[in-house]
């Protein structure tokens, strides 16, 4: 768990919740959506699959014209 905390802090977050909030904000997604994905994937995927999925969802919403 200490390794993850260090990774969150390296990203400028004090905790996982701060990190998830930042990921949601950067990708224009609701925080609840990002939390749900993160909970399903588990903490070990916060810096891997979570980012890829959020970027993909953001890309789909941009292509649909939902995000400006």
N, C-alpha and C positions, 0 to 999 in steps of 0.2 A: 504494500500500500504506500510506503514511503516513496518508492520510485514514481508512482502516479502523481503523488502530491508535488514532487519536484517538477514533473512534466507540466502540470497545471500552472505552477508558478512561473515556469520558463515561458509560458504563453501569456503571462500577465494576469493570471487568475489566482485568487486566494484559495479556491476550493473547486470541486467538480461543478457545482451549481453555477458559479461564476463563469467557468469554462463553457458550459452548455449554453448559457445565456449569450456569450460571445459568438459561438458557432451559429446559433439561431439568428442573431443580428447580422452577421456577415453574409449569411445566405438568404436573408429575407424570409425566413420561416418562422412560424409560431413556436415559442419556447415549448409549449406542450407537445408539439410534434417531435421536436428534437429530443425531449426527455423520453418520450415513448420509444423512439428508435434506440436511444442510448440504453434504456433499461432492458430492452430485448437483446441487445448485443452484449452488454456487460461492459464493465469499466475498462477491461484490457483492450477493447476496440475503440476507445474514445479518440485515439490518435491515428486510426487506420480506417476501418470500414465506416465508422460514423461520418467522418469527413467526406469520404467518397460518396456515400448515400446522400448526404445533405447537399453537396455540390451538384449531384445529378438531379435532385429534386428542384434545386434552384434553377438549373439550366432548363428543365422542362417548363417551369413557370415563366421564364423569360421568353422561351420560344412560343408560348401560347399568348404572350402579350399581357400576362397578369402582373408582371413586375416592371416598373419603369426605371 
